Amino acid sequence: MNDERLTVAETAVDADERQPEHPARPEQPERPEQAGKRKRRGPGPVTLLLLPGLVTVTGVAAFLTLTGGLPSPWPEDSGTNPAAAVDIDLSYVPWLRKAASACTILEPSVLAAQIDQLSGWSDDTDALSGQKGIAAFTDTEWRIWGRDDDGNGHSSPRDPADAIMALGRQDCSLAEKVTELRTEGRVNGDLVDLTLAAYSSGTDAVTDAGRVPPTARTYLAEVEALLPRYEALDRAESGGGTGGAAGALLAAPVSPLTITSPYGSREHPLTGVTKLHTGVDFAAPQGSQVVAARRGRVVFAASTSAYGNRVVIDHGTIEGKRLETTYSHLSSLEAAAGQAVEAGAPIGRVGSTGLSTGPHLHFEVVLDGYYTDPRPWLVAGG
């Protein structure tokens, strides 16, 4: 497997790590439970006169909504099974897709089902077996397969991103071995089944049996029973129009994708204070085109003191959670608040406005109001 496709270079970086002056999301409306605490009042005379008409309108609206007559104002993914329904963190999804893309045999659903079988998505350490994290790696196994894939400065089996990528590397290595064995005529069977059997019982056991050995059948059956709940992870995004690499949810906002400063904890280039860098900085010449990473609606496009010219796009819900992207330090704006945009639509030009040391794009991914590493959302390959 190749290393991260995005290159890291020491060039212009953000000079401000503060929270956005304009939040990534619009201010939330009052919660229903708060409204319910207010003192109730009786209906006024106007309400009594209009009530019959309101009931009729409400009934018609409800009917149209149920029959699809009132479309959602936000693009929703079609044909997907929400990850939240099976209680996995949506931030794991791009890592699952990226890890699986390292070899043709592996699918994200297989990795997800394996992790479900191994740990039920719990990162608790098994003191007796020495297995750690959601992918249940031992220290010996981690020395072979573990890396700092999310770039947070340390490699750990308890780090979900690192664990998912490590399991993908291990599976792809096993897949390569059983493919060779089947090509040589030494084993028979489905390559995914043989790979899972090799994971469970070892390649020697698979070779000796010439097929899935009896010792691996229980594990294989348990993983296969869990596959249906994760099959949506294998389907290409529909309706997103990302135009990105296979498995990626977001298209490149600028090209090429050359990282000058990754997401994660870093020392501020001007103040020397170590804090979270909430996005990724991409190097690009002054005036380079910046485009929307996914279809959505522009919710903010204006100048700020810290981020300079900044655009925020709301992409609606992705598997049950709100996804937004931000584009900062632009030299000019080519989008306006309230505008609907498609993936790849021009929204601005690369610049160095605001607190910045040179021309670049500061790009953020915000999932349900929380910053997350943009790299796995943009790159599917390893």
N, C-alpha and C positions, 0 to 999 in steps of 0.2 A: 504494500500500500504506500502510495506517495504521501509526503507530508502535506500540510495545509496548502492549498492552492494559492491563497492570498499571500503575497510577499510582504515582509516587514522591513521598512526602511526608515532611517532616521532623517526625516525632513520636517516640514511644517506641522505643528501640532496645535491643538486648542490651548488657549491661554486662560480658559475659564472652566471650572468643573462644578460650578454652582448649579442648583436646581433651576430649571427654565423659568425665566421671568413670566412667560406665558406657559401655563401648564400644558402638558402634552394632550390632555383631555379637557373638554369644556367642563365648567362647574356642574356638579351633579345636582339633579333636582331633589327636593325634599323627599325623604323616605316616607313610605306609607305609614310605617309605625309611628313616626313622629306626628304626622298629620292626625292620626287616630287619637292622639292624646289631647287634642284641642277640645274645648267645650263646645258641645253641639248646640245649634240653634234650630228653632222650628222654621218651617218653610214660610217665606214671605208671600204677599199677594201676587207678585209677578211670577214667582215660581209655580204657584198653584195654577195660574192661567196657562203657563207654558209647559207644564209637566206632561200632558198627553202627547204633545208634539215631540218632546224630547224622548219619550218612551219609544215612539215610532221610529225616530231617526236612529236611536241606539239599536233597536232591533234590526233595522236594515243594515247598519254598519257591521253588526255581529254576523249577520248572514253572509255579507260579502267577504268578510274576513275568513270565515270558515270555508267558503267556496273558492278562495283565491282571488276574489275581486278587488282586494285592496293590497297591492304589492308593498313589500317592505321598502323603506327608503334607503336601506343599506344592502349591499350585495352579500348574500349568504352563500356559503359553499353548498353545493348540491351533491347528493350521493355520498356523504361522509357520515361516519359513525362517530359522534363526539367522544374524544378521549376522556372527557370528564365523566362520561357515563360509566366508565370502567375504573374511574378513580386513579388516573395517572396524570402527572403534571404535564400540561401542554408544552412546557419548555423542553421536555424530553423528546418531543416529536421530531424536530429537525435533526437532533443528534442520532435518533434511530434511523432516519432516512439517510443521513450522511454515512453512518457506520455500515449500513447495508449496501450502499453503492460501491463499496470497495471491491466487490466481486459479483459476478452475474448470478450466481446461485442463490445468494442470500436475499431475503426480503425483510423489510422493517417489521412485518407481523411476526416473523419467526423469532427475531431478536426480542420483541416485546413479550411473546408467549414464553420464551425461555426465561426471561427475567421474572415473569409472573410465577412460573413454576419453581424457580430457584428461591425467590424471596418474597413473592407477593408484593413487590415494589417497596419492601421495607429495607432500610439501610442499617438495621441493627446488626451488631456483630454476633456471630455464633461462637461463643467461647469454647465449646467442645471441639468443633471441627476447624476452628481458625478461619472460617470463611467470613469475609467482610464486604459490606456494601450491597447494593441491589443486585449485582451480578455474582455475588458469593465467591469472590476470589480469595485464594489463600495467598500468603506472603510470597511463596515460591512462584505461584502462577503470575502474581503481579509483577515480579521482577522480569518476567518474560514478555508480558503483554501490556503492562501499564505505561502510560505516558501522560504528560500534562497537556491534554488535548484542548482544554478550554482556556489555556494560557493564563491561569490565575497564579502561577508561580510555584505550584507544587502538584505532584502526581499522587493521587490517592484513590483506592478502590471505594472509598466512601463518598467520593465526588461523583455524582450520577453521570455527568458528561464524560468524565474519564473512564468510568466503568462501562458505559454503553459502547464507547469507541474501542475499548480493550476487548470486550466480548466480540465485537465485529471482527477485529483482527484475528482473534483466536478461531472463530468460526470460518473465516475465509481461508485461513491456513489449512484447516481440516478439510474444507471443501476442495482445495487444490489437491490434497493428498488422495482423497477418495476418488476424485475425477481421474487421476493418474491410474489408480488401481482398477477402476472400471474400464478405462481405455486399454489397459493391458490384459483385460479379461480375467482378472483375479477376483473381482467382486461383481455382484449384480444387484440392481435395485435403484430406486429413486435417489438422486444425488442429495436432495435435502434430507431424506431419511437417513442416508448413509452418513451425512455430516453430523446430524444430531446423535446418531449412534456412536460415532467416533468421539464426540464430545463427552458422551456418557460413559463409554466403556473403553475408549482408546482405539487407535487405528489398528493396532495389532489384533485386538479382538475381532474387529470387522474383517480384517484380512483372513484370519483363521477360519471364521465362519463363512466367508465368501458372500456375506449378506449382512443384514441387521442381526446381530447376535441376540440370543435370548436375554442376556443380561441388560440389554438396552431397550427392550420392548416396553417395559413399564414407563420409563422416562419418555420415550417417543410418543406413547399413547397419551400421556399427560400433557405434553407440549401441544400435540395435534388437537386435543380437546379444547385448548385455550385459543387456538388460532382464529376461530371465527370472530371473536370479539375485537381483534386487531386488524382484520382484513382491510378496513378503510385506509390504513396507513400505506397500503401498497398501491392504491389508486392514484393516478395523476390528478393534480388539482383541476377541478372543473369550474369554469366561470371566473377564475382568477385572472387569466390572461397575463401570467407572470412573465412569460418569455424567457425565463431563467433556465438553469440547468435542471436535468431530470431530478425530481425529488425536492428541489428548492421551492420555497413558498414565495420568495421575493426575487424580482429581477434586479440586476445591477443598477444602482442609481447614477453611477458615473463609470466610465470605462477608460483605461483598465482599472481593476480593483487592486490598487497598490496601497497597502496599509502603512501609514506613518506612525500611528499610535493605536494599539488594540484596545478593546474593552477590558476593563478590570482596574485593579488598584495600581496606581502609578504616582510618581512624584511630579507635582505640578511644575511645568517648565519655567515659571516665573517666580512663584512663591516658595517652591521647595517643599510644600506640604504634600504628604502622601494621602490620596483619597481616591474615591471611585471615579474612573473615567467612564461616563455613562453611555458612550457610543464608540464608534470606530472612526478614525480619521483616514480619509483616502486622499492621496496625493493626486493633484490634477492641475494643469496650467490655468492661469487666470482666464476666465471667460468660457471654460469648457462647459458643455451642456450637462445639466442635471435633470434627470427624469424621475417620474413617479415609479416606485418599486412595485406597485400593485394597484389595481383598480380601487378607487375610493372617492372620498369627498374631502376637499381642502377645508380645514376648520380654522386655520390660522395662516396668514401670509402678511408679514409686516416686519418692520425694523425693531430690534431690541438692542439694548446697550451691550449685553454680554455676548449674545449669539449673532449679532448683526442681523442681516436679512435672513429671516427664518420662515420655513414652511412646515406645517404639520398636517398630515393626511390621515384621516380616519378610514380604515379599510373594512369596517364592520366587524362581525364576529367570525372567528376562525375556530371551529370546533368548540363553540360555546364561550369563547373569551374575546374581548375587544382587542383588536390589533391596530396600532398606529405607528407611523414612521415620521421622523423629523429630519430636516435638511437645513443646515445652518452655515453662516458666514458667506452667504451668497453675494455676488457682486450686483446682481439684479434679480428681481422677481418676475416670473412669467406665469403666475397663477394668482387667483384671488380667492378669498374666503367664500365658501359656499359653492365653489366650482366643482363639478364632477370630473374626474380624470380617469383615464385608462392607464394600464401599465405601459411604461415607455413614453408617456406624454411629457413634453417639456414643462418644467415648473420653475426653472431659474438657471443661473450661471454661476460657476465656481468663482469664489472671491476670497477676500480676507477682511470682511467687515466685522465689526464688534471686536471683542478681545481675542485676537488671533495673531500668530507670528508670521503667517504667510499664506498664500492661496492653497486652499484644500477644502474638502467637504467633510463636515462633522455629521455623521449619519447615526441615528438612534432607532432602536426598535423598542416599543413600549407595549407590554402585554398586560392587559387588565390594570393599567396604571403603574406598572413596575418596569424599570429598565431591564433589558435582557441582552445577552451577547448577540449582536447582529450576524456574526459570521456563519453559524450553521443555518440561519434562515436564507442566506444568500448562496451558499455553496453546498452542493450535494455530494460532490466527490471528495475523496480523501487525499 
